[in-house]
Amino acid sequence: MLPILLLSAAGFSVLTTEFMIVGLIPGIAHDLNVSTPRVGLLVTLFALTVATFGPFLTAYFARFERKRLFVSILMLFGLSNLLAATASSLWILGIARLIPALGLPVFWALASETAVDIAGVEHAGRAMAKITFGIVCATVFGIPLSTLMADAWGWRSAFAVLAGLSIMKGLLLIQFLPKVPPLRAESSLIQQVKILRTPATLGHVLLSVLVFCGMFTAYTYLADILERLAGFSGQWVGWSLMAFGAVGLIGNTLGGKAVDRHPLIASMVFCFFLAGGMIALIPSIHSSFGLAVAMGVWGITQAALFLVSHVRVMKIAPQAPAFAASLNISGCNIGIGLGALVGGRVIDTAGLGSVSYVASGFILTAIFLAALLMLAPDNRLTPAQS
């Protein structure tokens, strides 16, 4: 299990790099003298870069020896975060965000494939739960601690610390990760692309787009909601985001068990409760108990859907799991980018308090799509796949 645990630890740095900006948006906007929605576009830039280049980069780099590849990606993340820490404008910060966006889909797709191959496809959910533990830790510790650091020492300190952690973990992989060759003979790009002809594959990726669009329409601006609507200080925002991520440990466990039984039903159930948590957020904003319950439900289901969405697509295309994973990563990041864009537009037109309601609309649409996939016999996951 050591290789999976090392990859999980590396995944913490990789995913923290993508998502920690959620807690830094208010500070960056103030320091660089730009609006909150403009800083939110950095989330869109990162996500759409992943979506555009992810599948092709993954298909190309899948032929490389894994240890060297993973170490190179972590060093790349370290240098890009160092650039972000010294950025003097939104443009330079955008470049610093663009660079790691090229490495994230390669790492995430191939690390996922490695874990599933080690555990076996019948235990894909449990294997992915170990890998996605790094993601959950990114939300439990990475995003909240970066928010607390930003409040105490400025947002640049968060990028600087993450740069050091990324480089340190790259060195640890050099020391302790054994050489891991490609775990199967990689098929040609043309053969991998053939899975796009399967309606079920496209349907499952579209489902991920909708789910993540809903998530990040609201989650991108959660720190702003807590600061401006709930009246929390920067320190309380950090602790609130940590609690939000901590309950995600529950969702990660529940998702890992549920997805091996029936991926689509798991998606629908978690989406239903996610929409409920989002809808309840604003009416409960001034009630400590109500806000805690709404954020708790949201945090548990969001963490579960990270894992469920990923395994769901890998299981629908077992003949090309790494390419399927990269397609799903692209779909998720299209959703993330669109969500940040939609959320910023909602703030400009209808106000910050409307964001969670619009987000829940996307989630409810995802439930409807999942029901359609279940009703179409050709699109169902067969018992052999699930």
C-alpha positions in Angstrom: 0.0 0.0 0.0 3.0 2.3 0.3 2.9 3.5 -3.4 -0.8 4.4 -3.0 -0.2 6.3 0.2 2.7 8.2 -1.4 0.5 9.1 -4.4 -2.2 10.2 -2.0 0.2 12.5 -0.2 1.3 13.9 -3.6 -2.3 14.3 -4.6 -2.7 16.5 -1.6 -0.3 19.1 -3.1 -1.7 18.7 -6.6 -5.3 19.3 -5.6 -4.5 21.9 -3.0 -2.8 23.9 -5.8 -6.0 23.8 -7.8 -8.5 24.5 -5.1 -6.8 26.6 -2.4 -7.5 29.8 -4.3 -11.1 29.4 -3.3 -10.1 30.7 0.2 -7.7 33.3 -1.1 -10.0 35.1 -3.6 -11.0 38.0 -1.2 -7.4 38.7 -0.3 -6.1 38.5 -3.9 -8.9 40.8 -5.1 -8.0 43.4 -2.4 -4.3 43.2 -2.9 -4.3 43.4 -6.7 -7.1 45.9 -6.7 -9.4 43.8 -8.9 -13.0 42.5 -8.5 -13.9 39.2 -6.9 -15.4 37.8 -10.1 -12.2 38.7 -12.0 -10.2 36.7 -9.5 -12.7 33.9 -9.8 -11.8 33.7 -13.5 -8.5 32.1 -12.3 -10.6 29.1 -11.3 -12.1 29.1 -14.8 -8.6 29.4 -16.4 -7.2 26.5 -14.5 -10.3 24.3 -15.0 -10.7 24.9 -18.8 -6.9 24.3 -19.3 -7.3 21.0 -17.7 -10.4 20.2 -19.7 -8.8 21.2 -23.0 -5.5 19.5 -22.8 -6.0 16.7 -20.2 -7.0 13.7 -22.3 -4.3 14.3 -25.0 -1.5 14.9 -22.5 -2.6 11.8 -20.5 -2.7 9.6 -23.6 0.8 10.8 -24.5 2.5 10.6 -21.1 0.8 7.2 -20.2 3.8 5.6 -22.0 6.3 7.0 -19.5 7.7 5.4 -16.4 5.5 6.5 -13.5 8.0 7.5 -10.9 9.9 9.9 -13.1 6.6 11.4 -14.4 5.1 11.9 -11.0 8.3 13.5 -9.6 8.5 15.9 -12.6 4.9 16.9 -12.1 5.4 17.7 -8.4 8.6 19.8 -9.2 6.6 21.7 -11.8 3.9 22.4 -9.2 6.5 23.7 -6.8 8.0 26.1 -9.2 4.6 27.4 -10.5 3.5 28.0 -6.9 6.7 29.9 -6.2 5.9 32.1 -9.2 2.4 32.7 -7.9 3.8 33.8 -4.5 5.8 36.5 -6.3 3.2 37.6 -8.8 2.7 41.3 -9.1 -0.3 41.3 -11.3 -3.3 39.1 -12.1 -1.7 38.3 -15.5 1.4 36.8 -13.9 -0.8 35.0 -11.4 -2.8 33.6 -14.3 0.4 32.2 -15.9 1.4 30.7 -12.6 -2.0 29.0 -12.5 -1.8 27.9 -16.2 1.4 25.8 -15.8 0.2 23.3 -13.1 -3.2 23.0 -14.9 -1.3 21.1 -17.6 0.2 18.6 -15.1 -2.9 17.9 -12.9 -4.9 15.7 -15.3 -1.8 13.6 -16.1 -1.1 13.0 -12.5 -4.7 12.4 -11.4 -5.6 10.1 -14.3 -2.5 7.9 -14.1 -2.3 7.8 -10.3 -6.0 6.6 -10.4 -5.2 4.0 -13.0 -2.2 2.8 -10.9 -4.3 2.5 -7.8 -7.1 0.6 -9.5 -4.7 -1.8 -11.2 -3.1 -2.6 -7.9 -6.4 -3.2 -6.1 -8.4 -4.7 -9.0 -11.4 -3.2 -10.8 -13.9 -4.9 -8.4 -12.4 -2.9 -5.6 -11.9 0.3 -7.6 -14.0 2.4 -5.2 -11.9 1.4 -2.1 -8.7 2.0 -4.0 -9.8 5.3 -5.2 -10.9 6.2 -1.6 -7.3 5.9 -0.6 -6.1 8.1 -3.5 -8.9 10.6 -2.9 -8.0 10.8 0.8 -5.4 13.2 -0.4 -8.1 15.3 -2.0 -10.2 15.3 1.2 -7.1 16.3 3.1 -6.7 19.1 0.7 -10.1 20.4 1.6 -9.7 19.5 5.3 -6.3 21.1 5.7 -5.0 22.6 2.5 -7.7 25.1 1.6 -8.6 26.1 5.2 -4.9 26.4 6.4 -4.0 28.5 3.3 -7.0 30.7 4.2 -5.7 31.1 7.7 -2.2 31.8 6.5 -3.5 34.4 4.1 -5.4 36.1 6.9 -2.3 36.1 9.1 0.6 36.7 6.7 -1.0 37.5 3.3 -2.1 35.2 0.4 1.4 35.0 -1.0 2.6 33.0 2.0 0.1 30.3 1.2 1.5 29.8 -2.3 5.1 29.9 -0.9 4.4 27.2 1.7 2.7 25.0 -0.9 5.7 25.4 -3.3 7.9 24.1 -0.5 5.6 21.1 0.2 5.4 20.2 -3.5 9.1 20.1 -3.9 9.6 18.2 -0.6 7.1 15.5 -1.7 8.8 15.2 -5.0 12.0 14.5 -3.2 10.2 11.9 -1.0 8.9 10.2 -4.1 12.5 10.0 -5.5 13.6 8.3 -2.3 10.7 6.0 -1.5 8.5 5.4 -4.6 9.8 2.3 -6.5 10.0 2.5 -10.3 6.5 1.9 -11.6 6.4 1.1 -15.4 3.1 1.4 -17.3 0.9 -1.2 -15.7 -0.6 -2.4 -19.0 0.3 -2.2 -22.7 -1.0 1.2 -23.6 -3.4 1.1 -26.6 -3.0 3.6 -29.4 -4.6 7.0 -29.1 -7.1 6.0 -31.9 -8.1 2.9 -29.9 -8.5 4.9 -26.7 -10.6 7.6 -28.5 -13.0 4.9 -29.6 -14.7 5.0 -26.2 -16.1 8.4 -27.3 -18.4 6.5 -29.7 -20.2 4.9 -26.7 -23.2 7.0 -25.7 -22.9 5.8 -22.1 -19.4 7.3 -21.9 -20.5 10.7 -23.2 -23.5 10.6 -20.9 -21.4 9.9 -17.8 -19.0 12.6 -18.7 -21.8 15.1 -19.2 -23.2 14.1 -15.8 -19.8 15.0 -14.3 -19.9 18.4 -16.0 -23.3 19.2 -14.5 -22.4 17.9 -11.0 -19.1 19.9 -10.9 -20.7 23.0 -12.4 -23.3 22.9 -9.6 -20.6 22.4 -7.0 -18.3 25.2 -8.1 -21.0 27.8 -8.9 -21.3 28.1 -5.1 -18.1 26.6 -3.7 -15.8 29.0 -5.6 -17.4 31.8 -3.6 -18.1 30.0 -0.3 -15.4 32.1 1.5 -17.0 35.2 0.2 -20.4 34.1 1.3 -19.1 33.4 4.8 -17.3 36.7 5.0 -19.9 39.0 3.5 -23.2 37.3 4.3 -22.5 35.5 7.5 -20.2 38.2 8.8 -17.3 35.9 9.6 -13.7 37.2 10.0 -10.9 35.8 7.8 -9.9 33.5 10.7 -13.5 32.2 11.1 -13.7 31.6 7.4 -10.6 29.5 7.6 -11.9 27.4 10.5 -15.3 27.0 8.8 -13.7 25.8 5.6 -11.6 23.3 7.7 -14.8 22.0 9.2 -16.4 21.8 5.8 -13.5 19.7 4.6 -13.3 17.6 7.7 -16.8 16.2 7.3 -15.7 15.3 3.8 -13.8 12.4 5.4 -17.2 10.9 6.0 -18.3 11.4 2.4 -15.1 9.9 1.1 -15.7 6.7 3.1 -19.4 6.6 2.1 -18.6 7.3 -1.5 -16.0 4.5 -1.7 -18.5 1.9 -0.5 -21.5 3.1 -2.4 -19.8 3.5 -5.8 -18.8 -0.2 -6.0 -22.4 -1.2 -5.6 -24.1 1.0 -8.1 -22.3 4.2 -9.4 -25.4 5.9 -10.8 -27.6 5.4 -7.8 -24.8 6.6 -5.6 -24.5 9.7 -7.8 -28.3 10.4 -7.6 -28.5 10.0 -3.8 -25.4 12.2 -3.1 -26.6 14.8 -5.6 -30.1 14.9 -3.9 -28.6 15.7 -0.5 -26.0 18.1 -2.0 -28.8 20.2 -3.5 -30.6 20.2 -0.2 -27.6 21.5 1.6 -27.1 24.2 -0.9 -30.7 25.3 -0.8 -30.6 25.5 3.0 -27.4 27.5 3.2 -28.7 31.1 2.7 -31.9 30.7 4.8 -29.6 29.4 7.6 -26.9 31.9 7.2 -27.5 33.7 10.6 -28.3 30.5 12.6 -25.2 28.8 13.9 -26.9 25.4 14.1 -28.7 25.7 10.7 -25.5 26.9 9.0 -23.5 24.0 10.5 -26.0 21.5 9.3 -26.3 22.9 5.8 -22.5 23.1 5.4 -22.1 19.6 6.9 -24.5 18.0 4.4 -22.9 20.0 1.6 -19.3 19.0 2.7 -20.1 15.3 3.1 -21.9 14.9 -0.3 -19.4 17.1 -2.2 -16.5 14.9 -1.1 -18.4 11.7 -1.9 -19.2 13.0 -5.4 -15.5 13.7 -6.2 -14.8 10.0 -5.8 -18.1 8.6 -7.2 -17.9 10.7 -10.3 -14.4 9.6 -11.1 -14.9 5.8 -10.5 -18.3 5.9 -12.3 -16.6 6.9 -15.6 -13.6 4.6 -15.2 -16.0 1.7 -14.7 -18.0 2.5 -17.9 -14.9 2.2 -20.0 -12.7 -0.6 -18.5 -10.8 -1.1 -21.8 -9.3 2.4 -21.5 -9.5 3.5 -17.8 -6.7 6.1 -17.9 -8.2 7.8 -21.0 -11.7 7.6 -19.4 -10.3 9.1 -16.2 -8.7 11.9 -18.2 -12.0 12.5 -20.0 -13.8 12.7 -16.7 -11.2 15.1 -15.3 -11.8 17.3 -18.4 -15.5 17.1 -17.9 -15.2 17.9 -14.2 -13.0 20.9 -14.9 -15.3 22.1 -17.6 -17.9 22.1 -14.9 -15.6 23.8 -12.4 -14.7 26.5 -14.9 -18.3 27.1 -16.0 -19.4 27.0 -12.3 -16.9 29.8 -11.4 -18.0 31.8 -14.4 -21.7 31.3 -13.7 -21.2 32.1 -10.0 -19.4 35.3 -10.8 -22.2 36.3 -13.3 -24.9 35.6 -10.7 -23.0 37.7 -8.1 -22.9 40.6 -10.6 -26.6 40.4 -11.6 -28.6 38.8 -8.8 -26.2 39.1 -5.8 -24.1 36.8 -3.7 -27.1 35.3 -1.9 -28.5 33.8 -5.1 -25.4 31.7 -5.9 -26.3 28.6 -3.9 -29.8 28.5 -5.4 -28.5 28.6 -9.0 -25.9 25.9 -8.0 -28.6 23.6 -6.7 -30.4 23.9 -10.1 -27.4 22.3 -11.9 -27.3 19.5 -9.3 -31.0 18.8 -9.7 -30.5 18.7 -13.5 -27.7 16.1 -12.9 -30.2 13.9 -11.0 -32.5 14.1 -14.0 -29.7 13.1 -16.4 -28.7 10.2 -14.1 -32.3 9.0 -14.1 -32.3 9.0 -17.9 -29.0 7.0 -18.0 -30.6 4.4 -15.6 -33.8 4.2 -17.7 -31.8 3.5 -20.9 -30.7 -0.2 -20.8 -27.7 0.3 -23.1 -26.3 3.0 -20.8 -26.5 1.1 -17.6 -23.4 -0.3 -15.9 -23.7 -4.1 -16.1 -23.0 -6.2 -13.0 -19.7 -7.2 -14.4 -18.7 -3.5 -14.6 -20.0 -2.5 -11.2 
